[in-house]
Amino acid sequence: MIPGEWLGYVAGGLTTASFLPQVMRVIKIRSAHEISLFFNLLFLIGAAVWLAYGIYFNHLPLILWNSITFLLAASLLYAKLKYGR
């Protein structure tokens, strides 16, 4: 492991975990009125770009956490489109 790489694992884990309560809440209550579609789209695109960056530089923490974050953001976007109206 590259010195300091553990910071990437910790930071990625924390930011990814912070997304979980929102996704779980939206799915549980089947309502996404309070979620901004614009925010979600920008976040999803951002996660995809970070994932591409991690793949390009073969940086495992970025690949790992942004793959998971992308899936969570995609789930939230799906829920927004399904329950947001």
MODELLER restraints for C-alpha pairs under 7 A, 6 or more apart:
rsr = mdl.restraints
at = mdl.atoms
rsr.add(forms.Gaussian(group=physical.xy_distance, feature=features.Distance(at['CA:8:A'], at['CA:61:A']), mean=5.56, stdev=0.5))
rsr.add(forms.Gaussian(group=physical.xy_distance, feature=features.Distance(at['CA:9:A'], at['CA:61:A']), mean=5.29, stdev=0.5))
rsr.add(forms.Gaussian(group=physical.xy_distance, feature=features.Distance(at['CA:12:A'], at['CA:61:A']), mean=6.94, stdev=0.5))
rsr.add(forms.Gaussian(group=physical.xy_distance, feature=features.Distance(at['CA:12:A'], at['CA:65:A']), mean=5.39, stdev=0.5))
rsr.add(forms.Gaussian(group=physical.xy_distance, feature=features.Distance(at['CA:13:A'], at['CA:65:A']), mean=6.54, stdev=0.5))
rsr.add(forms.Gaussian(group=physical.xy_distance, feature=features.Distance(at['CA:16:A'], at['CA:65:A']), mean=6.57, stdev=0.5))
rsr.add(forms.Gaussian(group=physical.xy_distance, feature=features.Distance(at['CA:16:A'], at['CA:69:A']), mean=5.58, stdev=0.5))
rsr.add(forms.Gaussian(group=physical.xy_distance, feature=features.Distance(at['CA:23:A'], at['CA:72:A']), mean=6.97, stdev=0.5))
rsr.add(forms.Gaussian(group=physical.xy_distance, feature=features.Distance(at['CA:23:A'], at['CA:76:A']), mean=5.71, stdev=0.5))
rsr.add(forms.Gaussian(group=physical.xy_distance, feature=features.Distance(at['CA:26:A'], at['CA:32:A']), mean=5.75, stdev=0.5))
rsr.add(forms.Gaussian(group=physical.xy_distance, feature=features.Distance(at['CA:26:A'], at['CA:79:A']), mean=6.99, stdev=0.5))
rsr.add(forms.Gaussian(group=physical.xy_distance, feature=features.Distance(at['CA:27:A'], at['CA:79:A']), mean=6.88, stdev=0.5))
rsr.add(forms.Gaussian(group=physical.xy_distance, feature=features.Distance(at['CA:30:A'], at['CA:83:A']), mean=5.83, stdev=0.5))
rsr.add(forms.Gaussian(group=physical.xy_distance, feature=features.Distance(at['CA:31:A'], at['CA:83:A']), mean=5.00, stdev=0.5))
rsr.add(forms.Gaussian(group=physical.xy_distance, feature=features.Distance(at['CA:31:A'], at['CA:84:A']), mean=5.94, stdev=0.5))
rsr.add(forms.Gaussian(group=physical.xy_distance, feature=features.Distance(at['CA:32:A'], at['CA:79:A']), mean=6.66, stdev=0.5))
rsr.add(forms.Gaussian(group=physical.xy_distance, feature=features.Distance(at['CA:32:A'], at['CA:80:A']), mean=5.07, stdev=0.5))
rsr.add(forms.Gaussian(group=physical.xy_distance, feature=features.Distance(at['CA:32:A'], at['CA:83:A']), mean=5.49, stdev=0.5))
rsr.add(forms.Gaussian(group=physical.xy_distance, feature=features.Distance(at['CA:32:A'], at['CA:84:A']), mean=4.31, stdev=0.5))
rsr.add(forms.Gaussian(group=physical.xy_distance, feature=features.Distance(at['CA:33:A'], at['CA:84:A']), mean=4.55, stdev=0.5))
rsr.add(forms.Gaussian(group=physical.xy_distance, feature=features.Distance(at['CA:33:A'], at['CA:85:A']), mean=6.35, stdev=0.5))
rsr.add(forms.Gaussian(group=physical.xy_distance, feature=features.Distance(at['CA:35:A'], at['CA:80:A']), mean=6.93, stdev=0.5))
rsr.add(forms.Gaussian(group=physical.xy_distance, feature=features.Distance(at['CA:40:A'], at['CA:73:A']), mean=6.80, stdev=0.5))
rsr.add(forms.Gaussian(group=physical.xy_distance, feature=features.Distance(at['CA:40:A'], at['CA:77:A']), mean=6.21, stdev=0.5))
rsr.add(forms.Gaussian(group=physical.xy_distance, feature=features.Distance(at['CA:44:A'], at['CA:70:A']), mean=5.99, stdev=0.5))
rsr.add(forms.Gaussian(group=physical.xy_distance, feature=features.Distance(at['CA:44:A'], at['CA:73:A']), mean=5.60, stdev=0.5))
rsr.add(forms.Gaussian(group=physical.xy_distance, feature=features.Distance(at['CA:44:A'], at['CA:74:A']), mean=6.67, stdev=0.5))
rsr.add(forms.Gaussian(group=physical.xy_distance, feature=features.Distance(at['CA:47:A'], at['CA:66:A']), mean=5.65, stdev=0.5))
rsr.add(forms.Gaussian(group=physical.xy_distance, feature=features.Distance(at['CA:47:A'], at['CA:69:A']), mean=6.65, stdev=0.5))
rsr.add(forms.Gaussian(group=physical.xy_distance, feature=features.Distance(at['CA:47:A'], at['CA:70:A']), mean=5.50, stdev=0.5))
rsr.add(forms.Gaussian(group=physical.xy_distance, feature=features.Distance(at['CA:48:A'], at['CA:70:A']), mean=6.44, stdev=0.5))
rsr.add(forms.Gaussian(group=physical.xy_distance, feature=features.Distance(at['CA:50:A'], at['CA:62:A']), mean=6.89, stdev=0.5))
rsr.add(forms.Gaussian(group=physical.xy_distance, feature=features.Distance(at['CA:50:A'], at['CA:66:A']), mean=6.57, stdev=0.5))
rsr.add(forms.Gaussian(group=physical.xy_distance, feature=features.Distance(at['CA:51:A'], at['CA:62:A']), mean=6.20, stdev=0.5))
rsr.add(forms.Gaussian(group=physical.xy_distance, feature=features.Distance(at['CA:51:A'], at['CA:63:A']), mean=5.35, stdev=0.5))
rsr.add(forms.Gaussian(group=physical.xy_distance, feature=features.Distance(at['CA:51:A'], at['CA:66:A']), mean=5.28, stdev=0.5))
rsr.add(forms.Gaussian(group=physical.xy_distance, feature=features.Distance(at['CA:51:A'], at['CA:67:A']), mean=6.44, stdev=0.5))
rsr.add(forms.Gaussian(group=physical.xy_distance, feature=features.Distance(at['CA:54:A'], at['CA:60:A']), mean=6.83, stdev=0.5))
rsr.add(forms.Gaussian(group=physical.xy_distance, feature=features.Distance(at['CA:54:A'], at['CA:62:A']), mean=4.92, stdev=0.5))
rsr.add(forms.Gaussian(group=physical.xy_distance, feature=features.Distance(at['CA:54:A'], at['CA:63:A']), mean=5.12, stdev=0.5))
rsr.add(forms.Gaussian(group=physical.xy_distance, feature=features.Distance(at['CA:55:A'], at['CA:63:A']), mean=6.10, stdev=0.5))
